Amino acid sequence: MVFVSRVYLVRHGRAAAGWDTDPDPGLDETGRSQARATADELARLSPMALFSSPLRRCRETASFLIDAWGRDHTEMTIVDDVREIPSPPGIPMGERVEWLRAAMAGCWADLGSPYTDFRDGVVRYVASRSTDSVIFSHFIAINAVIGSCIGDDRLVIDSLDNASVTVVDIGPAGELRLVERGRQADTLIR
């Protein structure tokens, strides 16, 4: 099969706060260091289209590659479809981590809609890229793409490290092929 584009899915660097304390944290110093190292690695590629989740930790991770390529920050497109998995409506902030840990132990089908809709939206967006692209996203969203590539319905297939890069190829009809899995690490959900 001939593939028309390659997509680099970058998980954001380590966040400055946990999922149960801040709905939109930026990066901490470790996260900035991780983002810088990933930008150095990706900067070797020819500049390409840039997309990011609207969440701050992704936009900050992306900023290092934008700077490395000498591009204007307005050249990156913010895309809601690649954002973090939403927590259930009305769940108190302090209970989000417990909910996420339980969800991560299961499958998308166990969660039902709107979570399968979220997964399908992430996959559909990535599969729609007709030019080589870098997308800055989140642990669960990138796992949704991996799952689509290999036919696995689990929320967590790979324990993707912060600022890791997962690579997929896109076929002419939106077929996805996993090229390279991102660097693995024990993921701390906090």
Secondary structure, 3 states (H helix, E strand, C coil): CCCCEEEEEEECCCECCCCCCCCCCCECHHHHHHHHHHHHHHCCCCCCEEEECCCHHHHHHHHHHHHHCCCCHHHEEECHHHCCCCCCCCCCHHHHHHHHHHHHCCEHHHHCCCHHHHHHHHHHHHHCCCCCEEEEECHHHHHHHHHHHHCCCECCCCCECCCCEEEEEECCCCCEEEEECCCECCCCCC
